[in-house]
């Protein structure tokens, strides 16, 4: 069974940093591209970042470019999101999501999400 | 960036109704269009990818159509478990973008 479990969320002050993790199991992690998608409270979905299976390709939404860094460790079946210079508008539930094989940009499995709250 | 616009933003329907949700892209995205269902407090679930391909395990009452800029999601006979918010999403070019969502409520 495919499982994605996020961790690392919490309350952080504006300008602070946080590192999210996503532990993957039930599939060959190293064969799949991965993404982070977020959802502000009561709002819609916003794609945040993409990383290819071997980390050769990385993309970011303009809203986080230069502040967030996506990475992965295929040996540990883990995906990460380093978030720096956090702003109030970064407050959201952050989901890790697996790319649908052969249809990049479609997300076929999602974690349960981890809440990041940026507030003083 | 490609803008995705869904209509309506919300709708009320009864069990057994046929429901159609539309999604329009700000430029042609070929068939790079996905549909998700999200229930309150839960992660989204992929229903349809590449405009019309039903993900394995998704009930056949869900269907998708369209190409270019105009797409539809149809639920042929609404079931109680289908009351949720539905999002379209383009995977034609980065940044991947979502529609604003359509909330399907019980009439």
HADDOCK unambig.tbl for C-alpha pairs under 7 A between the chains (distance, minus, plus):
assign (segid A and resid 44 and name CA) (segid B and resid 100 and name CA) 5.72 0.50 0.50
assign (segid A and resid 44 and name CA) (segid B and resid 101 and name CA) 6.57 0.50 0.50
assign (segid A and resid 45 and name CA) (segid B and resid 98 and name CA) 6.36 0.50 0.50
assign (segid A and resid 46 and name CA) (segid B and resid 97 and name CA) 6.81 0.50 0.50
assign (segid A and resid 46 and name CA) (segid B and resid 98 and name CA) 6.74 0.50 0.50
assign (segid A and resid 47 and name CA) (segid B and resid 96 and name CA) 6.19 0.50 0.50
assign (segid A and resid 47 and name CA) (segid B and resid 97 and name CA) 6.59 0.50 0.50
assign (segid A and resid 61 and name CA) (segid B and resid 95 and name CA) 5.84 0.50 0.50
assign (segid A and resid 104 and name CA) (segid B and resid 91 and name CA) 6.89 0.50 0.50
assign (segid A and resid 105 and name CA) (segid B and resid 91 and name CA) 4.68 0.50 0.50
assign (segid A and resid 105 and name CA) (segid B and resid 96 and name CA) 6.65 0.50 0.50
assign (segid A and resid 106 and name CA) (segid B and resid 34 and name CA) 6.47 0.50 0.50
assign (segid A and resid 106 and name CA) (segid B and resid 49 and name CA) 6.69 0.50 0.50
assign (segid A and resid 106 and name CA) (segid B and resid 91 and name CA) 6.47 0.50 0.50
assign (segid A and resid 107 and name CA) (segid B and resid 46 and name CA) 6.59 0.50 0.50
assign (segid A and resid 108 and name CA) (segid B and resid 46 and name CA) 5.51 0.50 0.50
assign (segid A and resid 110 and name CA) (segid B and resid 43 and name CA) 6.35 0.50 0.50
assign (segid A and resid 111 and name CA) (segid B and resid 43 and name CA) 6.88 0.50 0.50
assign (segid A and resid 112 and name CA) (segid B and resid 42 and name CA) 6.77 0.50 0.50
assign (segid A and resid 112 and name CA) (segid B and resid 43 and name CA) 5.77 0.50 0.50
